[in-house]
């Protein structure tokens, strides 16, 4: 080979080498979040996921990225958005709620899906079992029905003279109907009536709160529903405006100024999902990651809000509270 030809060949290879090296570098993994509404409404969930990922060594923008898709509270848009995330070849799909999880599962049998649920995923065919999910789907869940019945009893202790307590459910969420049955079944044992209120939009939330006073409903229990959990500030504000004692399903409502909650923490639920995402990035398979059962249930009371409502918290209830916010 003549010297000129060798130099030309070497020059061409020198140009190609960096391109080839770049092609061999792994792309930054992307987590697709299939939200019911918007990044703002899912802020608590996204914060929790980031916390879990950070604990496993993953920092957004440095070694992973988020791709958010929100349905604007229109559940029929979820299948198309799930398909879009699959087409983008995201590394993991996170799904809050049953509808989003079913849409993602229908869209891909291979991409890992991590859910946050308030129901038994086995009953919905999402996993084979809690201990051995067996497919590409796993996550974290907190059963709502039993918690709601207990929350009703705790709320009745707080407003012991109340003859009627409202239960706010989302009529578009079939799991809320199951929870409502548990609440209605528990009511006679503690000697109260339950008024079921429906809301799946902001306007219906306003109407539900406005109906409480004319119906002489003394307090309200809020279902552990993905729509309500995306409306923390609004619901807490409505409770303050109408001066209604409210029992919420998650600690974040009380941190925002709500009166009391019984259940878990949304931030903690999604932190666990973030931990699982980090483990999957490192090579573990969702089929071998057991569904996380929320084990830390807490009664949280906001004394400042109680004072504003003119409520005196019974000493027994204060003594059993896991957290009291002054």
N, C-alpha and C positions, 0 to 999 in steps of 0.2 A: 504494500500500500504506500503510495507516494505521500510525502510530508503534508502537502496542501490538503489532500483528501482526508488524512488522519485528523488534522486540525479542524476541518469542517465537521467531521463526524463527532469529534469531541465537543465542539461548540454546540451542536444540536443536542447532544446528550446532556450537556450542562444546563441547557434551558429546560429539558424535560424532567430532570431529576427533582427539582423543587416541587413541580406540579404533582409528580407521582408521590412524593413524600407527604404533601398536603392531603392527597386523596386517601392515603393510608391512615391518617389521623382520625380517631373516632369523633363523630359529631357530638356536640353537647346534647345529652339526653333531655327530652322535653316531656313534661307532665301536662296532659290535657285535662282540664277541669270542665266537666259537663254540668254547668250550673242551671238552676231553675230560673234565675232572673238576671242578675248583674254582678260584676265584681264588688260593687258597693254593698249589696245585700249579702254577699258571701264573705265579707271582710274578716269576720271572726273565724270562719272555717279556713280561709287562706292563711291567716296568721298562725293557726294551730299547725297546719301542714308545714309551713316554713320552719316553725320551731322544731318539729320532729326531724325534718331533713337536716337542719343545722346540727342537731345532736349526733347525727350519723356522718357528719363531715361534708354535707352538701349545702352550698350557698348559692342562692339564685343569682344568675348572671355570671357566676364564676365557673360552676361545673354542672348546672342544670338550669332549665328555663321553664316558664309557665306559658301555656297557651289556653286562654279562657274562652269558653263558648257559653253564652247565656240565652235562655229561651224566652226571656221577657214575660215569665209566668204563663206562657203558652205551651203546655206540655206536648202538643202535637208536633212541635218543632224539634223535639229532642232526637228522634231517629235520624233526621237529616244532619243534625249537628254532630251526633255520634259518628255517622258515616264520614263526615268531614275530618274529624280527628283521626279516624282510622286511615283515611287517605293520606293524611300528613305524616303517617307512620310515627306517631308519638310513642314514647317508651312505656307510659303508664296512663291510664284514664282514671280520674277520681270522680266518684258519682255520689252526690248527696241525695238520699231518698230512693224510694223504690222505682219510680218512673224513670229516672235517669239511669239507674243501674240496669233495668230491663232493656232500655234502649241501647246501652253500651254492649250488653251481653249479646243482643241480637245482631250487633254490628260486627263483632269480632270474637272468634273462638281462641285467639292466640295472645293478643295484647293484654297484659295484666290489668285488671280492673279492681280498684280499691273503693269500697262503699262506706258510707256512714249512714246507719239505719236506726230506726226506732222499733223495728219489727224483727221477727224470726226469719232470717234469709232462707232457711231450709223450706219453709212453707211456700215461699215464692219461687222455688226451684232455682235459686241463685247459686247454692252450694250443695254438695252431696251431704255434708255434715258439718257441724261447727268445728270439730277437731281436725277433720281432714276434708277441706273444701273440694279437692279433687280436680278442679279445672283452672281457669284463668281468673277466677273471681274470689276475693276474700275482703276483709275489712274489719270494721268495728261496729257494734250495735248495742243498743240499750232498749230493752223491751219496755213499751210505754204503758200497756194496760194495767199491770199490777202497780206500777208507780202512780198512775193517775188515781186509783182507788185509795192508796195510802195518802196521796196528796190531798184528796178530798177530806179525809178524816182530820188531817193536820190543819187544813183551812177551817174546818168546823170548830176545832179547838180555839182558833184565833177569833172567830166570830160566833161564839157558842149560842147566842140568842137568835141567830139567823134562822128563818123558817125555810128560805129558798136560796140556793146557790146556783149560779149560772155555769155552764160548761161550754167553752168556746171551741168549736171544731171546724175543720175545713171540709166542706161537703164533697170536694173533688178528690179527697184523699181517703181511700177505702179503709186504711188502717185507723183513721180517726173514728170511723163508725164502730169499729171493734172496741176501741177505747171507751167510746160513749156508752156502749152496752155494759162494760165493766163498772163505769161510774154510776150509771143508773141502778145497777144491781146492788152496789154498795150503799147507796143512799138510804134505803129504809132502815138499815141496821143502826144508823146514827141519827135517825129521826128527822131527816130533811127531805125537801123536794129539790129536784134538779131541773133547771130550765136549759134546754139545749139551744145554743145559738150558732148560726152558720155564718162563715165569712171566708171568702177566697179572693177578695179584692180589697183595695184600700177603702173604697166607698162602703163596702159591706162591713168592714171593721168599724167604721164610724157609726153606721146604723146599729150594729150589735151593741155597742156601748151606750148609745142613746136610748136603747130599749130597756136597759137595766132598771133605771129609776122608776119609770111608770109601772113596771112589772113587780116592783118592790123586791127585787133581787139584791140581797145584801152584800154579796161577794161573787168573785168570778174565778174559775179554774180554767187555765189555758192549756190546750192539748199540746203535746210535743210534736209539732207539725213543722215541716220545712218552710212553709210560707210564713208562719208566725215567727219562726226563728230568724227569718230574714227581715222582720219588721220590729226589732227589739225597741228601738227608740220611739217609734210611732205608738206601739201598744202601751208602753210605759207612760208616754205622754197622755194618751187617752184615759188611762186609769187615774192619773193625777187630775186631769181636767174634770172628770166625773166623780172624783173622790170615792172610788170603788176599791176596796181591798182585793188584791189579785194574787193568786198563787200561780207561779210560773214554772215551766218545765226545766229551766236551766239557770245556772248561777249568773250568767251574763246579763239577764234581765234585772237582777237585783243590783249588780254593779252599776247598771245604767239608771238606778233610782227606783226600781220596782220594790214592792213590799217584801215578798218572800218567794222562795223557790224550793222545790224538792226534786232532786234528780241528780244529773251529772253536770259536766261542764262541756259546752260545745268546743271550746278551745282545746281541752284535754282529749276529747273524742278524736279530733282531727290531728292533734299532735301524734297520737298513736298511729294514725294513718300515714303521717309523715315518716315515722320510724319504719313502718313497713315499706314505704317507697324507697327509703335508703337501703334497706336490706335487699330489695329486688334489684336496685341498681348494682349491688355488689354480687349478684348472681343467684340469689334465692328465688324459688318459684312460688307463686301464690297458692298452688295446689297443696303445698306443704306448710303454709302459714295459717294456723288456726284462726277462726273468727274471734276477735277480741270481744270479750263480754265486759261491759262497763261494770266495774266492781265498787267504785267509790260513789255512793249515793249520799247526798248531803242536804240537810235542811239549812237554808241560809235566810237570815232575817235582817232587814234594813231598819234600824231603830229611828233614823231620821225621818224616813217615810211614814213609819207608824205614828210618830208624833204629829206629822203634818195631817194625817187622817184622823187624829184624835183617838187612836187605838192604844190601849194598854196591853202589852204582850203578857200573857199569863206566865207566871214564874216557871211553871212546869215546862212550858214550851221553850222558854229561853234556856232552861237547863239542858234540854235535849238538842238544842240547835248545834250544828257543827261549825257554823260561822255566824258571827253577829257583826254587822257593819254599823258603826256609829255615825 
